[in-house]
Amino acid sequence: MIEPLLDHIVYAAPDIDELVASFRERTGVEPPLGGRHVGRGTRNYLVGLGGQVYLELIGPDDPTLPGRGTTAFGIDKLTEPRIAAWVIRPKDFDEHIARARRNGYDPGVVRPLSRRKPDGTLLEWRLTQEPPNNRDGLVPTLIDWLDAEHPTASGLPELTLRSFVGFHPDPDAVRADLAALGVELEVRQGEPGFEVVLDTPKGEVILR
């Protein structure tokens, strides 16, 4: 089962242009430019996964800068692409955070973020960041799109999300935090990470 609150899955890489080219070759789909994140040093490309769910391909806007110009999603330390995070969109953003804290999980601090689209439009939203312990990214970030148009409303090319699972050395600890947050993810024993299975024009593609 795919979590109903899923908003998007983050696929990060040390070189965004190489990631987009590789994704296009593997899937047969050309991800359009989403835009540049203001003050974050990152650029993203987007692909719909059905409904209001999408895959975000993200990397340094200028990888020649020291530390690749960003620490977002650990991009400064990546040596190859990886599924780095997942993001949920609760209807009651603030109450969802408060309830999670009452249940024993702290999603972190809420900060405003923004992205400039290619047409110059500025999208603004709120996002949880810097949780004390998100179990190596297995526990999701929360997003509040405020009044911004959701990325899937812009007519993204779409692939089918066949499955989405996580791996962690302590699955029970992850499951407990997910329960406190009120979301579900299949978590298997293993090194921290994810597996995303997509149906594409070129057949099944697995992203990790």
C-alpha positions as CSV (number, residue, x, y, z in Angstrom):
1,M,0.0,0.0,0.0
2,I,1.2,3.5,-0.8
3,E,0.7,5.9,2.1
4,P,-2.3,8.2,1.3
5,L,-0.6,11.3,2.7
6,L,2.4,10.8,0.4
7,D,3.3,14.1,-1.4
8,H,6.6,13.3,-3.1
9,I,9.7,11.2,-3.1
10,V,13.1,12.8,-3.3
11,Y,15.7,11.4,-5.7
12,A,19.0,13.3,-5.0
13,A,22.3,13.2,-6.9
14,P,25.7,15.0,-6.9
15,D,25.1,16.1,-10.5
16,I,21.5,17.0,-11.4
17,D,22.2,17.1,-15.2
18,E,23.6,13.6,-15.2
19,L,20.7,12.4,-13.1
20,V,18.1,13.8,-15.5
21,A,19.9,12.3,-18.5
22,S,20.2,8.9,-16.8
23,F,16.5,9.0,-15.8
24,R,15.4,9.9,-19.3
25,E,17.5,7.0,-20.7
26,R,16.2,4.5,-18.2
27,T,12.5,5.5,-18.3
28,G,11.9,7.1,-21.7
29,V,10.4,10.1,-19.9
30,E,11.9,13.7,-19.9
31,P,11.5,15.3,-16.5
32,P,10.7,19.1,-16.9
33,L,12.5,21.7,-14.9
34,G,10.7,22.5,-11.6
35,G,13.0,25.4,-10.8
36,R,15.6,26.7,-8.4
37,H,15.2,26.7,-4.6
38,V,15.8,30.2,-3.3
39,G,18.8,30.4,-1.0
40,R,19.3,26.6,-1.1
41,G,21.7,26.1,-4.0
42,T,19.6,23.3,-5.5
43,R,17.6,22.8,-8.7
44,N,14.9,20.2,-9.4
45,Y,13.0,18.3,-12.1
46,L,9.7,16.7,-11.6
47,V,7.7,13.6,-12.7
48,G,4.2,12.8,-11.7
49,L,3.5,9.4,-10.0
50,G,-0.3,9.6,-10.2
51,G,-2.8,11.9,-8.5
52,Q,-1.1,14.5,-6.4
53,V,2.1,12.5,-5.9
54,Y,5.4,13.2,-7.7
55,L,9.1,12.3,-7.9
56,E,11.5,15.1,-7.3
57,L,14.9,14.8,-9.0
58,I,17.2,17.2,-7.1
59,G,20.9,18.2,-7.1
60,P,23.2,21.2,-6.8
61,D,22.4,24.1,-9.1
62,D,26.1,24.7,-9.5
63,P,28.2,21.7,-8.5
64,T,31.5,23.6,-9.0
65,L,30.9,25.6,-5.8
66,P,32.6,24.4,-2.5
67,G,30.6,21.6,-1.0
68,R,28.6,21.7,-4.3
69,G,26.9,24.8,-2.9
70,T,24.3,22.9,-0.7
71,T,23.9,20.5,2.2
72,A,20.3,19.7,1.3
73,F,19.5,16.0,1.5
74,G,23.2,15.3,2.1
75,I,24.0,16.2,-1.5
76,D,27.4,17.6,-0.6
77,K,28.4,14.1,0.5
78,L,26.7,12.0,-2.2
79,T,28.9,10.0,-4.6
80,E,25.9,8.6,-6.6
81,P,22.2,9.1,-6.9
82,R,19.9,7.8,-4.2
83,I,16.4,8.0,-2.9
84,A,17.1,10.4,0.0
85,A,13.7,11.2,1.6
86,W,10.0,11.1,1.4
87,V,7.5,13.9,2.1
88,I,3.9,13.8,3.4
89,R,1.2,16.4,3.1
90,P,-1.3,16.3,6.0
91,K,-4.4,18.3,5.8
92,D,-4.0,19.6,9.3
93,F,-0.2,20.5,9.2
94,D,0.2,22.2,12.6
95,E,-2.1,19.8,14.4
96,H,-0.4,16.8,12.8
97,I,3.0,18.0,14.1
98,A,1.6,18.6,17.6
99,R,-0.1,15.2,17.7
100,A,3.2,13.5,16.6
101,R,5.0,15.2,19.4
102,R,2.4,14.1,21.9
103,N,2.8,10.6,20.6
104,G,6.6,10.7,21.1
105,Y,8.0,11.7,17.7
106,D,9.4,15.2,17.0
107,P,9.3,16.1,13.3
108,G,11.6,19.1,13.9
109,V,11.3,22.8,13.2
110,V,9.0,24.3,10.7
111,R,10.7,26.6,8.2
112,P,9.5,28.6,5.1
113,L,11.0,27.6,1.8
114,S,10.4,28.7,-1.8
115,R,11.2,27.8,-5.4
116,R,11.4,30.0,-8.5
117,K,9.7,28.3,-11.4
118,P,11.1,28.7,-15.0
119,D,8.4,31.3,-15.8
120,G,9.4,33.4,-12.8
121,T,6.6,32.4,-10.5
122,L,7.6,32.0,-6.9
123,L,6.2,29.0,-5.0
124,E,6.3,29.3,-1.2
125,W,5.6,26.5,1.4
126,R,6.4,25.3,4.9
127,L,8.5,22.2,5.6
128,T,9.7,20.4,8.7
129,Q,13.5,20.2,9.1
130,E,16.2,19.0,11.4
131,P,14.2,16.4,13.4
132,P,16.2,15.0,16.3
133,N,16.1,11.6,14.8
134,N,14.3,10.6,11.6
135,R,15.8,7.2,11.5
136,D,18.2,7.9,8.6
137,G,15.4,9.6,6.6
138,L,13.0,6.7,6.9
139,V,10.5,8.9,8.8
140,P,9.1,11.4,6.4
141,T,9.2,15.2,6.3
142,L,6.0,17.2,6.4
143,I,5.0,19.8,3.9
144,D,2.3,22.6,3.9
145,W,1.9,24.0,0.4
146,L,0.0,27.0,1.8
147,D,-1.7,28.8,-1.2
148,A,0.9,27.6,-3.8
149,E,-0.2,25.6,-6.8
150,H,0.7,22.0,-6.2
151,P,3.5,20.8,-8.6
152,T,1.3,18.1,-10.1
153,A,-1.2,20.7,-11.3
154,S,1.2,21.9,-14.0
155,G,0.7,18.9,-16.3
156,L,3.7,16.7,-15.4
157,P,4.6,13.6,-17.4
158,E,3.5,10.6,-15.4
159,L,4.8,7.2,-14.4
160,T,3.1,4.6,-12.3
161,L,4.5,4.1,-8.7
162,R,4.3,0.4,-8.4
163,S,5.9,0.1,-4.9
164,F,7.7,2.1,-2.3
165,V,9.5,0.4,0.6
166,G,12.2,1.3,3.1
167,F,15.1,-0.6,4.8
168,H,16.6,0.0,8.2
169,P,18.7,-2.0,10.7
170,D,16.0,-1.4,13.3
171,P,12.6,-1.7,11.5
172,D,10.6,-1.8,14.8
173,A,12.0,1.6,15.9
174,V,11.1,3.1,12.5
175,R,7.6,1.6,12.6
176,A,7.1,3.1,16.1
177,D,8.0,6.6,14.9
178,L,5.8,6.2,11.8
179,A,2.9,5.2,14.0
180,A,3.5,8.2,16.2
181,L,3.3,10.3,13.0
182,G,0.2,8.5,11.8
183,V,1.7,7.2,8.5
184,E,2.7,3.8,7.0
185,L,5.6,2.5,5.1
186,E,6.7,-1.0,4.6
187,V,10.1,-1.3,6.3
188,R,12.4,-4.2,5.9
189,Q,15.6,-5.2,7.6
190,G,18.7,-3.8,6.0
191,E,21.0,-0.9,5.5
192,P,19.2,2.4,5.6
193,G,17.6,3.3,2.3
194,F,14.6,3.0,0.0
195,E,13.5,1.1,-3.1
196,V,11.1,2.7,-5.6
197,V,9.6,0.6,-8.4
198,L,8.2,2.4,-11.4
199,D,6.3,1.3,-14.4
200,T,7.7,3.2,-17.4
201,P,7.5,3.2,-21.2
202,K,10.8,1.2,-21.1
203,G,9.4,-1.3,-18.6
204,E,10.0,-1.7,-14.8
205,V,12.6,0.6,-13.4
206,I,14.0,0.4,-9.8
207,L,15.4,3.4,-8.0
208,R,17.3,3.1,-4.7
